[in-house]
Amino acid sequence: GMQNDQLTVESGDFLDQLSWGFVRRNIVRGFKFAVAGGTGFLIAEGLIFMGLVLVGDNYLLQINAVAAILSIAGGFFINEHWTSRNEGDHGGSVGGLLFRLFKFELVYGLGNIISIAVQLFLFYYFSVYPLIGNIAGAVAALPANYFVSMVVVWRIKL
């Protein structure tokens, strides 16, 4: 009887520790990731704006594709050198760096397909200006992008 009660209390404490540890470990890194993503997002918005000015909204999909690839790379380099700087996998010199960049682009690729689809839908059906529609998709993709990229790209145990 007594030992079982004690075991229950200990496992309860363990779960509390586990969840608190998870929050504690990820709060600063998560904030840095959001800053990196926000910076990448601003790069994308700037590139989309320039594209709209230079070639117009007939090329919205192409503008988005270029903006996505370049802004994801920008976010990657901030995450590589700041967010995950002292932990995880940073090996393989140039080849390793390019492989991590490629994985990061793939991770974000899915999020960006969703984000761009939302943006195009809002633009074509509701005439929502693309720079506004882009915000909706970016916010939706943030949590998944964080967890997947930390685990897959830098192999960090969250």
N, C-alpha and C positions, 0 to 999 in steps of 0.2 A: 504493500500500500504506500508506505512512506517514500520508497525509492522511485516509484512511478510518478508521484507528485513532483518530486525534485526534478526528474527528467523533463517533465512537461514545462516547468518553470524555466529550466536551462534552455530548452529548445525555443521557448518564447523569447527569451533574452537574445538568443542567437539570431532569430529572425529579425528582431529589432535592430541588432548590430548590423546584420546583413543589409537591410534596407537603408539604414542611416549611412552606413559605409558607402553604399552605392550612390546615394545622393551627394555625400561629401566628396567622393572621388570624381563625380561627374559635373558638379555645379560650376567649378571654375573652368574646366575644360569645355563644358557645354556653353558657357558664356563666351569664351574665346572663339568657339566654333560658330556661334551666332554672329559675332563681330566679323569673322572671316566671311561667312555667308552673306552678311549684310553688305560688306565691301564688294564681294562678287556680284551681288544683286545690283548695287549702284553702278558697277561697271557695265552690267547687262543693260540697265535702263539707259545709260549714256549712249551705248552702242545702238540700241533700238531707236532712240531719239535721232541720232545722227543718220541712221539708215532711213528713217521715215522722211527726214529732211532731204537727203540726197537722192533716194530712188522712189520714195512714196510707198503707200500701203498695198500696192499691187504685189509687192515683193515681201510681204510681212513674214511669211514662213521662212524664206531664205535669210531675212534680217535676223529673225529669232535664232536660227540655227547657228549663224556666225557669232551672235552675241552670247549664246549659251556656251559654246566651246571655249571662247576667250574668257568669259567671266568665270567659268568653272576652273580654268587654269589659274586665274588670279586667286580665287579662293583656295585652291590646292596649295599654292606656294605660301600663303599666309598660314594655313594649317600645318604645313610641313615644317616651317621655321619658327612657329610661335605656339600654336595650339598643342601639338604633340611633340614639341622639341626634345624634351628629355626622357621620353618613354616610347615604347613600341619600336617598330622596325624602320630604320633609316639607312639600311645598308645597301651595298651594291653600287656605290658611286653613281655615275651618270645613268647606267643601265637600270639600276634599282630605282632611281629617282623617276625615270621615264615610265617604268612599269607601275610604280605607285600612282603617277599622274594618270596613266591609262586606266587603272582600276577606279580612280576617283571620278574620271570622266564617265565611266560606265555606270557607277553607282548613281551619279547625278543625272545620267542620261535618262533613266526611267522617271525620276522626279521631274525632269525638264519636259519630257514628252507630255506628262500630265499637266504641268504648268502651262506649256504652250497651247495644248488643246483647250484648256480653260480660257486662256487669253483669246484665242481665235474665236471660240464659241461666243464669248461675251462681246467681241468686236463685231462679228458678222451678224449676230442675231439681236444684239441689244445696243450696238454702236458705242460700246464702252471703249474709251481711248486705250490703246494697247499698254501704255505705261501704267495705267490703273489696273487693268486686267491681269497684268503680270504679277502684281502684289498678291492677289488671291492665291495663285498657284504656288508662289514661293513660300508663303506661310504654311500652306497645307503640307508641303514636302519636307519642312525643316526637321521634325523629330526623327523621321525614318532616315533621312540623309545623315544625320549625326550618328545614330547608332550603327548603321551599316558601314559608313566610311571609317569610323574608329576601329571597328572589328576587322573589316575586310582589307582596308588600305594600310593601316599601321599596326594591325594585329594586337591591339590593346585589349586586355581583359577588363571589361567594364565593371 
